[in-house]
Amino acid sequence: MKRFISLTLGASLLAAPLYAALKPGVEAPDFTTQATLAGKPFTFSLADALKKGPVVLYFYPAAFTPGCTAEAHEFAEATDKFKAMGATVIGVSHDPIDKLNKFSVSECRNKFAVASDGDQKITKAYDAVLAAKPEYADRTSYVIAPTGKIIYEYTAMNPDKHVGNTMAAVQKWQTEQKKGS
């Protein structure tokens, strides 16, 4: 019986989704880093982006891998909707900027920026390190309000729900802002 309980508990822990440590309501760590949009490098500042509206910040393990490519395609397709709501989308991985220049053109379809976090300072600050392979980021998405507070987080290696979930979070935030004014 003890063995059965141990196996059941172990299986449930493996099946449960992992959650990032930064929860809604906490202050998002500020950062500035090298990014690229449409193959053109620039300096991305979270503080500057938040002056324009909410930021959808998503971490992904590596450019040009199947899941990360699928996720980039989905974010590219949704970028115009995010922009219409005043939101900025940026993806972050450990990849060097030269690789991301290509990824931003082909997989991000020139629609949104991706940033290089080679030393993983940003990934670690957002507790988005992939536990099984710490040299990579976990697939974690955040929505950050212009106040700098995290209003949504989601961690799942399957890329399927990241775009829909962050879109819903931005829409909810936008609705709440309209009610409050």
Residue pairs with C-beta under 8 A, 6 or more apart in sequence:
17 155
17 156
18 131
18 138
18 155
18 156
19 153
19 155
20 126
20 127
20 128
20 138
20 140
20 142
20 153
20 155
21 127
22 28
22 126
22 127
22 142
22 150
22 153
23 150
23 153
24 149
24 150
24 151
24 152
24 153
25 149
25 150
26 149
26 150
27 148
27 149
27 150
28 46
28 57
28 126
28 142
28 144
28 148
28 149
28 150
29 122
29 125
29 126
30 46
30 47
30 148
31 45
31 46
31 121
31 122
31 125
32 43
32 44
32 45
32 46
32 47
33 43
33 44
33 92
33 115
33 116
33 117
33 122
34 41
34 42
34 43
34 44
34 97
34 115
34 116
35 41
35 42
35 43
35 44
35 90
35 97
35 100
35 113
35 114
35 115
35 116
36 42
36 97
36 100
36 101
36 104
36 113
36 114
36 115
36 116
37 104
37 108
37 110
37 112
37 113
37 114
38 104
38 105
38 110
39 101
39 102
39 104
39 105
39 110
40 101
41 97
41 101
42 113
44 90
44 113
44 115
46 55
46 57
46 144
47 148
49 55
49 88
49 90
50 144
50 145
50 146
50 147
50 148
51 146
52 86
52 88
52 146
53 85
53 86
53 87
53 88
53 146
54 85
54 86
54 87
54 88
54 143
54 144
54 145
54 146
54 151
54 170
54 173
55 87
55 88
55 89
55 90
55 143
55 144
56 75
56 82
56 87
56 88
56 89
56 90
56 141
56 142
56 143
56 144
56 166
56 170
57 90
57 92
57 126
57 141
57 142
57 143
57 144
58 71
58 75
58 89
58 90
58 91
58 92
58 139
58 140
58 141
58 142
58 162
58 166
59 91
59 92
59 93
59 123
59 126
59 128
59 137
59 138
59 139
59 140
59 141
60 67
60 68
60 71
60 72
60 91
60 92
60 93
60 137
60 139
60 159
61 67
61 68
61 93
61 130
61 133
61 136
61 137
61 138
61 139
62 68
62 93
62 94
62 95
62 136
63 93
63 95
63 99
63 100
63 102
63 103
63 107
63 114
64 99
64 103
64 107
67 139
67 157
67 158
67 159
68 93
68 107
68 159
69 107
70 159
71 91
71 139
71 159
71 162
71 163
72 91
72 103
72 107
72 108
72 109
72 114
73 107
73 109
74 159
74 162
74 163
75 89
75 91
75 108
75 111
75 112
75 162
75 163
76 107
76 108
76 109
76 111
76 112
77 163
78 89
78 163
78 167
79 89
79 111
79 112
80 111
81 167
82 88
82 89
82 112
82 167
82 170
85 170
85 171
85 174
86 174
87 143
87 170
88 112
89 111
89 112
89 113
90 112
90 113
90 114
90 115
91 108
91 112
91 113
91 114
91 115
92 114
92 115
92 116
92 117
92 122
92 123
92 137
93 100
93 114
93 115
93 116
93 117
93 136
93 137
94 116
94 117
94 118
94 120
94 123
94 135
94 136
94 137
95 103
95 116
95 118
96 116
96 118
97 116
100 114
100 115
100 116
103 114
104 110
104 113
104 114
108 114
115 122
117 123
117 137
120 129
120 135
120 137
123 129
123 137
126 140
126 142
127 140
128 137
128 138
128 140
128 155
129 136
129 137
129 138
130 136
130 137
130 138
131 138
138 155
138 157
139 155
139 156
139 157
139 158
139 159
139 162
140 153
140 154
140 155
141 152
141 153
141 154
141 155
141 162
141 165
141 166
142 150
142 152
142 153
143 150
143 151
143 152
143 153
143 166
143 169
143 170
143 173
144 150
144 151
145 151
145 173
151 169
151 173
152 165
152 166
152 169
154 161
154 162
154 165
154 166
156 162
